[in-house]
Amino acid sequence: MVYSISTSLAIYFVLWWIVLFVTLPFGVRSQHEDGGGAPGTDPGAPIATQMGRKLIWTTLISAVVFGIGMWAYRAGYLNIERLSKLMGFPV
């Protein structure tokens, strides 16, 4: 079974969102950690989230993971028979 372009894009899209949620907490400093903050705001609110950097890193990491996954699929490591055997399900 060969992935169509739309299936590949859907898999990459889901993978991209998962990686984004993994990268979001890195490098964020809260107002409490920084020692400042406006009065009346939550001390856990972030100072600078650096979203541009996180979006670039998310795209790069997702592309690498997606590439490894596609290579493994085309090499035959990610086929349904092998995965079901690995999980203990009958084919």
Secondary structure, 3 states (H helix, E strand, C coil): CCCCHHHHHHHHHHHHHHHHHHHCCCCCCEHHHHCCCCCCCCCCCECCCCHHHHHHHHHHHHHHHHHHHHHHHHHCCCCHHHHHHHHCCCC
